[in-house]
Each structure stands twice: as C-alpha cells, then as structure tokens.
Amino acid sequence: MFRLKPTLSSYINGPKVFQYNIALQATYDRELAERLYLNTGVNYVLYENITEAIGTNNSTLPHVRSDFGEYARARG
C-alpha cells in the first residue's frame, strides 16, 4: 500500500519560541511472504525554520533534544 501524507514536526524553545517543519511523507508497505514485510518511506521537507534556531547548548549533561537546530542543519 502506498500512502502520501503531510507531516508537521514542532519544537518550543529559545528566543523564536516555536520552530517547525512541514513535510510530505510517502510510505510503501507490502507483504512479501507470510510474516515477511517490506516497509519503506521518504520524507520531503516543504518548509522549516528549525535550522534558524538561535543559541547554543552549554549544558554539561549529554546533549539529546537540546541541539535540534544543529541536527537539522546537518541533515539539510
């Protein structure tokens, strides 16, 4: 089965407060054999402002979600 749907990812953080990503996601699922499935997908970003996130993380704790702006810039 092929599916195409819009997606919205958002983050609330920093001076700009609300960062978001609007994309189209296409997925394909198919049963190849009994209990054997193929699942694949692709995401195409239409608009985002996450890469414009301002500031840096100076925490001494492990950085996970706090560096989302840097992760978004690296993927772009």
mmJSON file of the N, C-alpha and C atoms, coordinates in Angstrom:
{"data_MODEL":{"atom_site":{
"group_PDB":["ATOM","ATOM","ATOM","ATOM","ATOM","ATOM","ATOM","ATOM","ATOM","ATOM","ATOM","ATOM","ATOM","ATOM","ATOM","ATOM","ATOM","ATOM","ATOM","ATOM","ATOM","ATOM","ATOM","ATOM","ATOM","ATOM","ATOM","ATOM","ATOM","ATOM","ATOM","ATOM","ATOM","ATOM","ATOM","ATOM","ATOM","ATOM","ATOM","ATOM","ATOM","ATOM","ATOM","ATOM","ATOM","ATOM","ATOM","ATOM","ATOM","ATOM","ATOM","ATOM","ATOM","ATOM","ATOM","ATOM","ATOM","ATOM","ATOM","ATOM","ATOM","ATOM","ATOM","ATOM","ATOM","ATOM","ATOM","ATOM","ATOM","ATOM","ATOM","ATOM","ATOM","ATOM","ATOM","ATOM","ATOM","ATOM","ATOM","ATOM","ATOM","ATOM","ATOM","ATOM","ATOM","ATOM","ATOM","ATOM","ATOM","ATOM","ATOM","ATOM","ATOM","ATOM","ATOM","ATOM","ATOM","ATOM","ATOM","ATOM","ATOM","ATOM","ATOM","ATOM","ATOM","ATOM","ATOM","ATOM","ATOM","ATOM","ATOM","ATOM","ATOM","ATOM","ATOM","ATOM","ATOM","ATOM","ATOM","ATOM","ATOM","ATOM","ATOM","ATOM","ATOM","ATOM","ATOM","ATOM","ATOM","ATOM","ATOM","ATOM","ATOM","ATOM","ATOM","ATOM","ATOM","ATOM","ATOM","ATOM","ATOM","ATOM","ATOM","ATOM","ATOM","ATOM","ATOM","ATOM","ATOM","ATOM","ATOM","ATOM","ATOM","ATOM","ATOM","ATOM","ATOM","ATOM","ATOM","ATOM","ATOM","ATOM","ATOM","ATOM","ATOM","ATOM","ATOM","ATOM","ATOM","ATOM","ATOM","ATOM","ATOM","ATOM","ATOM","ATOM","ATOM","ATOM","ATOM","ATOM","ATOM","ATOM","ATOM","ATOM","ATOM","ATOM","ATOM","ATOM","ATOM","ATOM","ATOM","ATOM","ATOM","ATOM","ATOM","ATOM","ATOM","ATOM","ATOM","ATOM","ATOM","ATOM","ATOM","ATOM","ATOM","ATOM","ATOM","ATOM","ATOM","ATOM","ATOM","ATOM","ATOM","ATOM","ATOM","ATOM","ATOM","ATOM","ATOM","ATOM","ATOM","ATOM","ATOM","ATOM","ATOM","ATOM","ATOM","ATOM"],
"id":[1,2,3,4,5,6,7,8,9,10,11,12,13,14,15,16,17,18,19,20,21,22,23,24,25,26,27,28,29,30,31,32,33,34,35,36,37,38,39,40,41,42,43,44,45,46,47,48,49,50,51,52,53,54,55,56,57,58,59,60,61,62,63,64,65,66,67,68,69,70,71,72,73,74,75,76,77,78,79,80,81,82,83,84,85,86,87,88,89,90,91,92,93,94,95,96,97,98,99,100,101,102,103,104,105,106,107,108,109,110,111,112,113,114,115,116,117,118,119,120,121,122,123,124,125,126,127,128,129,130,131,132,133,134,135,136,137,138,139,140,141,142,143,144,145,146,147,148,149,150,151,152,153,154,155,156,157,158,159,160,161,162,163,164,165,166,167,168,169,170,171,172,173,174,175,176,177,178,179,180,181,182,183,184,185,186,187,188,189,190,191,192,193,194,195,196,197,198,199,200,201,202,203,204,205,206,207,208,209,210,211,212,213,214,215,216,217,218,219,220,221,222,223,224,225,226,227,228],
"type_symbol":["N","C","C","N","C","C","N","C","C","N","C","C","N","C","C","N","C","C","N","C","C","N","C","C","N","C","C","N","C","C","N","C","C","N","C","C","N","C","C","N","C","C","N","C","C","N","C","C","N","C","C","N","C","C","N","C","C","N","C","C","N","C","C","N","C","C","N","C","C","N","C","C","N","C","C","N","C","C","N","C","C","N","C","C","N","C","C","N","C","C","N","C","C","N","C","C","N","C","C","N","C","C","N","C","C","N","C","C","N","C","C","N","C","C","N","C","C","N","C","C","N","C","C","N","C","C","N","C","C","N","C","C","N","C","C","N","C","C","N","C","C","N","C","C","N","C","C","N","C","C","N","C","C","N","C","C","N","C","C","N","C","C","N","C","C","N","C","C","N","C","C","N","C","C","N","C","C","N","C","C","N","C","C","N","C","C","N","C","C","N","C","C","N","C","C","N","C","C","N","C","C","N","C","C","N","C","C","N","C","C","N","C","C","N","C","C","N","C","C","N","C","C","N","C","C","N","C","C"],
"label_atom_id":["N","CA","C","N","CA","C","N","CA","C","N","CA","C","N","CA","C","N","CA","C","N","CA","C","N","CA","C","N","CA","C","N","CA","C","N","CA","C","N","CA","C","N","CA","C","N","CA","C","N","CA","C","N","CA","C","N","CA","C","N","CA","C","N","CA","C","N","CA","C","N","CA","C","N","CA","C","N","CA","C","N","CA","C","N","CA","C","N","CA","C","N","CA","C","N","CA","C","N","CA","C","N","CA","C","N","CA","C","N","CA","C","N","CA","C","N","CA","C","N","CA","C","N","CA","C","N","CA","C","N","CA","C","N","CA","C","N","CA","C","N","CA","C","N","CA","C","N","CA","C","N","CA","C","N","CA","C","N","CA","C","N","CA","C","N","CA","C","N","CA","C","N","CA","C","N","CA","C","N","CA","C","N","CA","C","N","CA","C","N","CA","C","N","CA","C","N","CA","C","N","CA","C","N","CA","C","N","CA","C","N","CA","C","N","CA","C","N","CA","C","N","CA","C","N","CA","C","N","CA","C","N","CA","C","N","CA","C","N","CA","C","N","CA","C","N","CA","C","N","CA","C","N","CA","C","N","CA","C","N","CA","C","N","CA","C"],
"label_alt_id":[null,null,null,null,null,null,null,null,null,null,null,null,null,null,null,null,null,null,null,null,null,null,null,null,null,null,null,null,null,null,null,null,null,null,null,null,null,null,null,null,null,null,null,null,null,null,null,null,null,null,null,null,null,null,null,null,null,null,null,null,null,null,null,null,null,null,null,null,null,null,null,null,null,null,null,null,null,null,null,null,null,null,null,null,null,null,null,null,null,null,null,null,null,null,null,null,null,null,null,null,null,null,null,null,null,null,null,null,null,null,null,null,null,null,null,null,null,null,null,null,null,null,null,null,null,null,null,null,null,null,null,null,null,null,null,null,null,null,null,null,null,null,null,null,null,null,null,null,null,null,null,null,null,null,null,null,null,null,null,null,null,null,null,null,null,null,null,null,null,null,null,null,null,null,null,null,null,null,null,null,null,null,null,null,null,null,null,null,null,null,null,null,null,null,null,null,null,null,null,null,null,null,null,null,null,null,null,null,null,null,null,null,null,null,null,null,null,null,null,null,null,null,null,null,null,null,null,null],
"label_comp_id":["MET","MET","MET","PHE","PHE","PHE","ARG","ARG","ARG","LEU","LEU","LEU","LYS","LYS","LYS","PRO","PRO","PRO","THR","THR","THR","LEU","LEU","LEU","SER","SER","SER","SER","SER","SER","TYR","TYR","TYR","ILE","ILE","ILE","ASN","ASN","ASN","GLY","GLY","GLY","PRO","PRO","PRO","LYS","LYS","LYS","VAL","VAL","VAL","PHE","PHE","PHE","GLN","GLN","GLN","TYR","TYR","TYR","ASN","ASN","ASN","ILE","ILE","ILE","ALA","ALA","ALA","LEU","LEU","LEU","GLN","GLN","GLN","ALA","ALA","ALA","THR","THR","THR","TYR","TYR","TYR","ASP","ASP","ASP","ARG","ARG","ARG","GLU","GLU","GLU","LEU","LEU","LEU","ALA","ALA","ALA","GLU","GLU","GLU","ARG","ARG","ARG","LEU","LEU","LEU","TYR","TYR","TYR","LEU","LEU","LEU","ASN","ASN","ASN","THR","THR","THR","GLY","GLY","GLY","VAL","VAL","VAL","ASN","ASN","ASN","TYR","TYR","TYR","VAL","VAL","VAL","LEU","LEU","LEU","TYR","TYR","TYR","GLU","GLU","GLU","ASN","ASN","ASN","ILE","ILE","ILE","THR","THR","THR","GLU","GLU","GLU","ALA","ALA","ALA","ILE","ILE","ILE","GLY","GLY","GLY","THR","THR","THR","ASN","ASN","ASN","ASN","ASN","ASN","SER","SER","SER","THR","THR","THR","LEU","LEU","LEU","PRO","PRO","PRO","HIS","HIS","HIS","VAL","VAL","VAL","ARG","ARG","ARG","SER","SER","SER","ASP","ASP","ASP","PHE","PHE","PHE","GLY","GLY","GLY","GLU","GLU","GLU","TYR","TYR","TYR","ALA","ALA","ALA","ARG","ARG","ARG","ALA","ALA","ALA","ARG","ARG","ARG","GLY","GLY","GLY"],
"label_asym_id":["A","A","A","A","A","A","A","A","A","A","A","A","A","A","A","A","A","A","A","A","A","A","A","A","A","A","A","A","A","A","A","A","A","A","A","A","A","A","A","A","A","A","A","A","A","A","A","A","A","A","A","A","A","A","A","A","A","A","A","A","A","A","A","A","A","A","A","A","A","A","A","A","A","A","A","A","A","A","A","A","A","A","A","A","A","A","A","A","A","A","A","A","A","A","A","A","A","A","A","A","A","A","A","A","A","A","A","A","A","A","A","A","A","A","A","A","A","A","A","A","A","A","A","A","A","A","A","A","A","A","A","A","A","A","A","A","A","A","A","A","A","A","A","A","A","A","A","A","A","A","A","A","A","A","A","A","A","A","A","A","A","A","A","A","A","A","A","A","A","A","A","A","A","A","A","A","A","A","A","A","A","A","A","A","A","A","A","A","A","A","A","A","A","A","A","A","A","A","A","A","A","A","A","A","A","A","A","A","A","A","A","A","A","A","A","A","A","A","A","A","A","A","A","A","A","A","A","A"],
"label_entity_id":["1","1","1","1","1","1","1","1","1","1","1","1","1","1","1","1","1","1","1","1","1","1","1","1","1","1","1","1","1","1","1","1","1","1","1","1","1","1","1","1","1","1","1","1","1","1","1","1","1","1","1","1","1","1","1","1","1","1","1","1","1","1","1","1","1","1","1","1","1","1","1","1","1","1","1","1","1","1","1","1","1","1","1","1","1","1","1","1","1","1","1","1","1","1","1","1","1","1","1","1","1","1","1","1","1","1","1","1","1","1","1","1","1","1","1","1","1","1","1","1","1","1","1","1","1","1","1","1","1","1","1","1","1","1","1","1","1","1","1","1","1","1","1","1","1","1","1","1","1","1","1","1","1","1","1","1","1","1","1","1","1","1","1","1","1","1","1","1","1","1","1","1","1","1","1","1","1","1","1","1","1","1","1","1","1","1","1","1","1","1","1","1","1","1","1","1","1","1","1","1","1","1","1","1","1","1","1","1","1","1","1","1","1","1","1","1","1","1","1","1","1","1","1","1","1","1","1","1"],
"label_seq_id":[1,1,1,2,2,2,3,3,3,4,4,4,5,5,5,6,6,6,7,7,7,8,8,8,9,9,9,10,10,10,11,11,11,12,12,12,13,13,13,14,14,14,15,15,15,16,16,16,17,17,17,18,18,18,19,19,19,20,20,20,21,21,21,22,22,22,23,23,23,24,24,24,25,25,25,26,26,26,27,27,27,28,28,28,29,29,29,30,30,30,31,31,31,32,32,32,33,33,33,34,34,34,35,35,35,36,36,36,37,37,37,38,38,38,39,39,39,40,40,40,41,41,41,42,42,42,43,43,43,44,44,44,45,45,45,46,46,46,47,47,47,48,48,48,49,49,49,50,50,50,51,51,51,52,52,52,53,53,53,54,54,54,55,55,55,56,56,56,57,57,57,58,58,58,59,59,59,60,60,60,61,61,61,62,62,62,63,63,63,64,64,64,65,65,65,66,66,66,67,67,67,68,68,68,69,69,69,70,70,70,71,71,71,72,72,72,73,73,73,74,74,74,75,75,75,76,76,76],
"pdbx_PDB_ins_code":[null,null,null,null,null,null,null,null,null,null,null,null,null,null,null,null,null,null,null,null,null,null,null,null,null,null,null,null,null,null,null,null,null,null,null,null,null,null,null,null,null,null,null,null,null,null,null,null,null,null,null,null,null,null,null,null,null,null,null,null,null,null,null,null,null,null,null,null,null,null,null,null,null,null,null,null,null,null,null,null,null,null,null,null,null,null,null,null,null,null,null,null,null,null,null,null,null,null,null,null,null,null,null,null,null,null,null,null,null,null,null,null,null,null,null,null,null,null,null,null,null,null,null,null,null,null,null,null,null,null,null,null,null,null,null,null,null,null,null,null,null,null,null,null,null,null,null,null,null,null,null,null,null,null,null,null,null,null,null,null,null,null,null,null,null,null,null,null,null,null,null,null,null,null,null,null,null,null,null,null,null,null,null,null,null,null,null,null,null,null,null,null,null,null,null,null,null,null,null,null,null,null,null,null,null,null,null,null,null,null,null,null,null,null,null,null,null,null,null,null,null,null,null,null,null,null,null,null],
"Cartn_x":[0.828,0.0,0.883,0.607,1.328,0.501,1.168,0.492,1.311,0.612,1.234,0.472,1.203,0.515,1.398,0.773,1.533,1.949,3.08,3.533,3.927,3.846,4.263,5.06,6.289,7.116,7.344,7.275,7.441,8.292,8.916,9.717,9.384,9.26,9.026,10.269,11.006,12.295,12.876,13.691,14.525,13.798,14.564,14.025,12.905,12.975,11.926,10.742,10.863,9.858,9.314,8.758,8.095,8.821,9.519,10.156,9.375,9.294,8.508,9.069,8.547,8.959,7.686,7.38,6.23,6.774,6.285,6.84,5.749,6.11,5.287,6.001,5.261,5.845,5.177,5.99,5.499,5.981,5.057,5.413,4.866,5.554,5.128,5.253,4.172,4.138,3.629,4.315,3.887,4.279,3.387,3.678,4.339,5.58,6.323,6.022,5.855,5.526,4.883,4.457,3.847,4.847,4.476,5.293,6.572,6.617,7.75,7.209,7.585,7.044,8.147,7.808,8.672,7.988,8.676,8.182,9.262,8.919,9.892,9.194,9.974,9.378,10.41,9.906,10.757,10.006,10.751,10.192,10.788,9.946,10.42,9.961,10.916,10.61,10.174,8.988,8.465,8.903,8.826,9.245,9.63,10.662,11.07,11.803,11.741,12.542,13.362,13.505,14.271,15.754,16.272,17.697,18.042,17.029,17.264,17.296,17.242,17.243,18.479,18.277,19.341,19.829,21.112,21.67,22.411,23.169,23.916,23.607,23.871,23.64,24.948,24.956,26.173,26.034,25.088,24.862,26.007,26.317,27.327,26.695,25.378,24.684,24.756,24.543,24.554,23.51,23.907,23.012,22.158,20.871,19.965,19.068,17.92,16.992,17.398,18.281,18.635,19.406,19.965,20.733,19.962,18.637,17.831,18.153,18.506,18.873,20.112,21.108,22.334,22.06,21.223,20.877,20.166,19.251,18.506,19.428,20.389,21.346,22.228,22.623,23.493,22.768,21.468,20.695,20.345,20.353,19.906,20.884],
"Cartn_y":[-1.165,0.0,1.243,2.159,3.427,4.507,5.322,6.42,7.695,8.81,10.137,11.012,11.592,12.418,13.583,14.692,15.825,15.543,16.103,15.952,17.306,17.437,18.637,18.209,18.709,18.488,19.857,19.957,21.258,21.148,22.271,22.402,23.74,23.759,25.004,25.246,26.31,26.527,27.863,28.456,29.589,30.884,31.861,33.182,33.182,32.312,32.275,31.443,30.805,30.017,28.835,29.048,27.956,27.689,26.569,26.15,24.968,24.874,23.8,23.349,22.224,21.587,21.036,21.474,20.966,20.139,18.899,17.995,17.097,16.422,15.361,14.047,13.07,11.761,10.72,10.002,8.912,7.599,6.656,5.355,4.246,3.117,1.949,0.724,-0.018,-1.237,-2.378,-3.528,-4.682,-5.968,-6.911,-8.226,-9.049,-9.464,-10.228,-11.724,-12.191,-13.591,-13.624,-14.786,-14.868,-14.428,-13.43,-12.833,-12.176,-11.792,-11.061,-9.835,-8.649,-7.391,-6.457,-5.638,-4.56,-3.264,-2.439,-1.123,-0.106,0.903,1.931,3.282,4.338,5.661,6.729,7.894,9.052,10.293,11.26,12.497,13.665,14.53,15.692,16.959,17.766,18.981,20.081,20.628,21.738,23.081,23.218,24.451,24.13,24.808,24.638,25.879,26.126,27.195,26.685,25.382,24.778,25.101,25.16,25.45,26.881,27.732,29.118,29.266,28.16,28.209,28.97,29.842,30.707,30.162,30.304,29.916,28.595,28.356,27.11,26.478,25.22,24.48,24.428,24.983,24.967,24.028,23.11,22.153,21.143,20.699,19.654,18.264,18.203,16.929,16.498,15.219,14.776,15.531,15.945,16.696,15.715,15.859,14.99,15.886,16.286,17.133,18.613,18.995,20.4,20.934,20.095,20.535,20.334,20.411,20.108,21.019,22.264,23.171,22.704,22.24,21.717,20.439,19.568,18.336,18.646,19.598,19.968,20.564,21.403,21.992,20.907,19.92,18.847,17.957,17.764,16.907,17.631,18.951,19.723,19.8],
"Cartn_z":[0.0,0.0,0.0,-0.875,-0.974,-0.283,0.524,1.217,1.065,0.926,0.888,1.861,2.838,3.824,4.259,4.654,5.187,6.627,7.037,8.422,8.984,10.273,10.98,12.198,12.297,13.486,14.104,15.405,16.041,17.302,17.639,18.847,19.48,20.774,21.503,22.326,21.97,22.614,22.175,23.008,22.653,22.314,21.8,21.506,20.464,19.476,18.463,18.934,20.05,20.744,19.938,18.758,18.031,16.712,16.627,15.389,14.84,13.52,12.922,11.587,11.141,9.898,9.249,8.037,7.292,6.135,6.006,5.002,4.421,3.339,2.774,3.038,3.487,3.771,2.878,2.127,1.277,1.889,2.051,2.598,1.702,1.734,0.959,1.85,1.985,2.794,1.926,2.02,1.233,1.95,1.938,2.491,1.389,1.618,0.62,0.726,1.94,2.215,3.598,4.026,5.341,6.404,7.175,8.241,7.732,6.462,5.897,5.181,5.68,5.169,4.692,3.729,3.268,3.661,4.437,4.846,4.531,3.745,3.394,3.305,3.341,3.263,3.008,2.609,2.367,2.832,3.32,3.841,3.057,2.482,1.728,2.45,2.9,3.652,2.692,2.932,2.133,2.701,4.024,4.694,6.131,6.616,8.009,8.48,9.78,10.37,11.551,11.648,12.747,12.622,11.4,11.215,11.611,11.801,12.214,13.732,14.465,15.932,16.412,17.358,17.875,19.211,19.447,20.734,20.662,21.704,21.806,23.151,23.241,24.466,25.238,26.437,27.256,28.454,28.386,29.472,29.534,30.746,30.917,30.835,30.783,30.618,29.157,28.861,27.463,26.637,25.452,24.576,23.784,23.884,23.14,22.303,22.802,22.052,22.076,22.97,23.114,21.913,21.069,19.905,18.603,18.648,17.466,16.298,16.526,15.434,14.7,15.461,14.836,14.064,14.59,13.884,12.568,12.604,11.385,10.335,10.759,9.789,9.16,9.958,9.445,8.435,8.617,7.708,6.422,6.425,5.257,4.189],
"occupancy":[1.0,1.0,1.0,1.0,1.0,1.0,1.0,1.0,1.0,1.0,1.0,1.0,1.0,1.0,1.0,1.0,1.0,1.0,1.0,1.0,1.0,1.0,1.0,1.0,1.0,1.0,1.0,1.0,1.0,1.0,1.0,1.0,1.0,1.0,1.0,1.0,1.0,1.0,1.0,1.0,1.0,1.0,1.0,1.0,1.0,1.0,1.0,1.0,1.0,1.0,1.0,1.0,1.0,1.0,1.0,1.0,1.0,1.0,1.0,1.0,1.0,1.0,1.0,1.0,1.0,1.0,1.0,1.0,1.0,1.0,1.0,1.0,1.0,1.0,1.0,1.0,1.0,1.0,1.0,1.0,1.0,1.0,1.0,1.0,1.0,1.0,1.0,1.0,1.0,1.0,1.0,1.0,1.0,1.0,1.0,1.0,1.0,1.0,1.0,1.0,1.0,1.0,1.0,1.0,1.0,1.0,1.0,1.0,1.0,1.0,1.0,1.0,1.0,1.0,1.0,1.0,1.0,1.0,1.0,1.0,1.0,1.0,1.0,1.0,1.0,1.0,1.0,1.0,1.0,1.0,1.0,1.0,1.0,1.0,1.0,1.0,1.0,1.0,1.0,1.0,1.0,1.0,1.0,1.0,1.0,1.0,1.0,1.0,1.0,1.0,1.0,1.0,1.0,1.0,1.0,1.0,1.0,1.0,1.0,1.0,1.0,1.0,1.0,1.0,1.0,1.0,1.0,1.0,1.0,1.0,1.0,1.0,1.0,1.0,1.0,1.0,1.0,1.0,1.0,1.0,1.0,1.0,1.0,1.0,1.0,1.0,1.0,1.0,1.0,1.0,1.0,1.0,1.0,1.0,1.0,1.0,1.0,1.0,1.0,1.0,1.0,1.0,1.0,1.0,1.0,1.0,1.0,1.0,1.0,1.0,1.0,1.0,1.0,1.0,1.0,1.0,1.0,1.0,1.0,1.0,1.0,1.0,1.0,1.0,1.0,1.0,1.0,1.0],
"B_iso_or_equiv":[0.0,0.0,0.0,0.0,0.0,0.0,0.0,0.0,0.0,0.0,0.0,0.0,0.0,0.0,0.0,0.0,0.0,0.0,0.0,0.0,0.0,0.0,0.0,0.0,0.0,0.0,0.0,0.0,0.0,0.0,0.0,0.0,0.0,0.0,0.0,0.0,0.0,0.0,0.0,0.0,0.0,0.0,0.0,0.0,0.0,0.0,0.0,0.0,0.0,0.0,0.0,0.0,0.0,0.0,0.0,0.0,0.0,0.0,0.0,0.0,0.0,0.0,0.0,0.0,0.0,0.0,0.0,0.0,0.0,0.0,0.0,0.0,0.0,0.0,0.0,0.0,0.0,0.0,0.0,0.0,0.0,0.0,0.0,0.0,0.0,0.0,0.0,0.0,0.0,0.0,0.0,0.0,0.0,0.0,0.0,0.0,0.0,0.0,0.0,0.0,0.0,0.0,0.0,0.0,0.0,0.0,0.0,0.0,0.0,0.0,0.0,0.0,0.0,0.0,0.0,0.0,0.0,0.0,0.0,0.0,0.0,0.0,0.0,0.0,0.0,0.0,0.0,0.0,0.0,0.0,0.0,0.0,0.0,0.0,0.0,0.0,0.0,0.0,0.0,0.0,0.0,0.0,0.0,0.0,0.0,0.0,0.0,0.0,0.0,0.0,0.0,0.0,0.0,0.0,0.0,0.0,0.0,0.0,0.0,0.0,0.0,0.0,0.0,0.0,0.0,0.0,0.0,0.0,0.0,0.0,0.0,0.0,0.0,0.0,0.0,0.0,0.0,0.0,0.0,0.0,0.0,0.0,0.0,0.0,0.0,0.0,0.0,0.0,0.0,0.0,0.0,0.0,0.0,0.0,0.0,0.0,0.0,0.0,0.0,0.0,0.0,0.0,0.0,0.0,0.0,0.0,0.0,0.0,0.0,0.0,0.0,0.0,0.0,0.0,0.0,0.0,0.0,0.0,0.0,0.0,0.0,0.0,0.0,0.0,0.0,0.0,0.0,0.0],
"pdbx_formal_charge":[null,null,null,null,null,null,null,null,null,null,null,null,null,null,null,null,null,null,null,null,null,null,null,null,null,null,null,null,null,null,null,null,null,null,null,null,null,null,null,null,null,null,null,null,null,null,null,null,null,null,null,null,null,null,null,null,null,null,null,null,null,null,null,null,null,null,null,null,null,null,null,null,null,null,null,null,null,null,null,null,null,null,null,null,null,null,null,null,null,null,null,null,null,null,null,null,null,null,null,null,null,null,null,null,null,null,null,null,null,null,null,null,null,null,null,null,null,null,null,null,null,null,null,null,null,null,null,null,null,null,null,null,null,null,null,null,null,null,null,null,null,null,null,null,null,null,null,null,null,null,null,null,null,null,null,null,null,null,null,null,null,null,null,null,null,null,null,null,null,null,null,null,null,null,null,null,null,null,null,null,null,null,null,null,null,null,null,null,null,null,null,null,null,null,null,null,null,null,null,null,null,null,null,null,null,null,null,null,null,null,null,null,null,null,null,null,null,null,null,null,null,null,null,null,null,null,null,null],
"auth_seq_id":[1,1,1,2,2,2,3,3,3,4,4,4,5,5,5,6,6,6,7,7,7,8,8,8,9,9,9,10,10,10,11,11,11,12,12,12,13,13,13,14,14,14,15,15,15,16,16,16,17,17,17,18,18,18,19,19,19,20,20,20,21,21,21,22,22,22,23,23,23,24,24,24,25,25,25,26,26,26,27,27,27,28,28,28,29,29,29,30,30,30,31,31,31,32,32,32,33,33,33,34,34,34,35,35,35,36,36,36,37,37,37,38,38,38,39,39,39,40,40,40,41,41,41,42,42,42,43,43,43,44,44,44,45,45,45,46,46,46,47,47,47,48,48,48,49,49,49,50,50,50,51,51,51,52,52,52,53,53,53,54,54,54,55,55,55,56,56,56,57,57,57,58,58,58,59,59,59,60,60,60,61,61,61,62,62,62,63,63,63,64,64,64,65,65,65,66,66,66,67,67,67,68,68,68,69,69,69,70,70,70,71,71,71,72,72,72,73,73,73,74,74,74,75,75,75,76,76,76],
"auth_comp_id":["MET","MET","MET","PHE","PHE","PHE","ARG","ARG","ARG","LEU","LEU","LEU","LYS","LYS","LYS","PRO","PRO","PRO","THR","THR","THR","LEU","LEU","LEU","SER","SER","SER","SER","SER","SER","TYR","TYR","TYR","ILE","ILE","ILE","ASN","ASN","ASN","GLY","GLY","GLY","PRO","PRO","PRO","LYS","LYS","LYS","VAL","VAL","VAL","PHE","PHE","PHE","GLN","GLN","GLN","TYR","TYR","TYR","ASN","ASN","ASN","ILE","ILE","ILE","ALA","ALA","ALA","LEU","LEU","LEU","GLN","GLN","GLN","ALA","ALA","ALA","THR","THR","THR","TYR","TYR","TYR","ASP","ASP","ASP","ARG","ARG","ARG","GLU","GLU","GLU","LEU","LEU","LEU","ALA","ALA","ALA","GLU","GLU","GLU","ARG","ARG","ARG","LEU","LEU","LEU","TYR","TYR","TYR","LEU","LEU","LEU","ASN","ASN","ASN","THR","THR","THR","GLY","GLY","GLY","VAL","VAL","VAL","ASN","ASN","ASN","TYR","TYR","TYR","VAL","VAL","VAL","LEU","LEU","LEU","TYR","TYR","TYR","GLU","GLU","GLU","ASN","ASN","ASN","ILE","ILE","ILE","THR","THR","THR","GLU","GLU","GLU","ALA","ALA","ALA","ILE","ILE","ILE","GLY","GLY","GLY","THR","THR","THR","ASN","ASN","ASN","ASN","ASN","ASN","SER","SER","SER","THR","THR","THR","LEU","LEU","LEU","PRO","PRO","PRO","HIS","HIS","HIS","VAL","VAL","VAL","ARG","ARG","ARG","SER","SER","SER","ASP","ASP","ASP","PHE","PHE","PHE","GLY","GLY","GLY","GLU","GLU","GLU","TYR","TYR","TYR","ALA","ALA","ALA","ARG","ARG","ARG","ALA","ALA","ALA","ARG","ARG","ARG","GLY","GLY","GLY"],
"auth_asym_id":["A","A","A","A","A","A","A","A","A","A","A","A","A","A","A","A","A","A","A","A","A","A","A","A","A","A","A","A","A","A","A","A","A","A","A","A","A","A","A","A","A","A","A","A","A","A","A","A","A","A","A","A","A","A","A","A","A","A","A","A","A","A","A","A","A","A","A","A","A","A","A","A","A","A","A","A","A","A","A","A","A","A","A","A","A","A","A","A","A","A","A","A","A","A","A","A","A","A","A","A","A","A","A","A","A","A","A","A","A","A","A","A","A","A","A","A","A","A","A","A","A","A","A","A","A","A","A","A","A","A","A","A","A","A","A","A","A","A","A","A","A","A","A","A","A","A","A","A","A","A","A","A","A","A","A","A","A","A","A","A","A","A","A","A","A","A","A","A","A","A","A","A","A","A","A","A","A","A","A","A","A","A","A","A","A","A","A","A","A","A","A","A","A","A","A","A","A","A","A","A","A","A","A","A","A","A","A","A","A","A","A","A","A","A","A","A","A","A","A","A","A","A","A","A","A","A","A","A"],
"auth_atom_id":["N","CA","C","N","CA","C","N","CA","C","N","CA","C","N","CA","C","N","CA","C","N","CA","C","N","CA","C","N","CA","C","N","CA","C","N","CA","C","N","CA","C","N","CA","C","N","CA","C","N","CA","C","N","CA","C","N","CA","C","N","CA","C","N","CA","C","N","CA","C","N","CA","C","N","CA","C","N","CA","C","N","CA","C","N","CA","C","N","CA","C","N","CA","C","N","CA","C","N","CA","C","N","CA","C","N","CA","C","N","CA","C","N","CA","C","N","CA","C","N","CA","C","N","CA","C","N","CA","C","N","CA","C","N","CA","C","N","CA","C","N","CA","C","N","CA","C","N","CA","C","N","CA","C","N","CA","C","N","CA","C","N","CA","C","N","CA","C","N","CA","C","N","CA","C","N","CA","C","N","CA","C","N","CA","C","N","CA","C","N","CA","C","N","CA","C","N","CA","C","N","CA","C","N","CA","C","N","CA","C","N","CA","C","N","CA","C","N","CA","C","N","CA","C","N","CA","C","N","CA","C","N","CA","C","N","CA","C","N","CA","C","N","CA","C","N","CA","C","N","CA","C","N","CA","C","N","CA","C","N","CA","C","N","CA","C"],
"pdbx_PDB_model_num":[1,1,1,1,1,1,1,1,1,1,1,1,1,1,1,1,1,1,1,1,1,1,1,1,1,1,1,1,1,1,1,1,1,1,1,1,1,1,1,1,1,1,1,1,1,1,1,1,1,1,1,1,1,1,1,1,1,1,1,1,1,1,1,1,1,1,1,1,1,1,1,1,1,1,1,1,1,1,1,1,1,1,1,1,1,1,1,1,1,1,1,1,1,1,1,1,1,1,1,1,1,1,1,1,1,1,1,1,1,1,1,1,1,1,1,1,1,1,1,1,1,1,1,1,1,1,1,1,1,1,1,1,1,1,1,1,1,1,1,1,1,1,1,1,1,1,1,1,1,1,1,1,1,1,1,1,1,1,1,1,1,1,1,1,1,1,1,1,1,1,1,1,1,1,1,1,1,1,1,1,1,1,1,1,1,1,1,1,1,1,1,1,1,1,1,1,1,1,1,1,1,1,1,1,1,1,1,1,1,1,1,1,1,1,1,1,1,1,1,1,1,1,1,1,1,1,1,1]
}}}
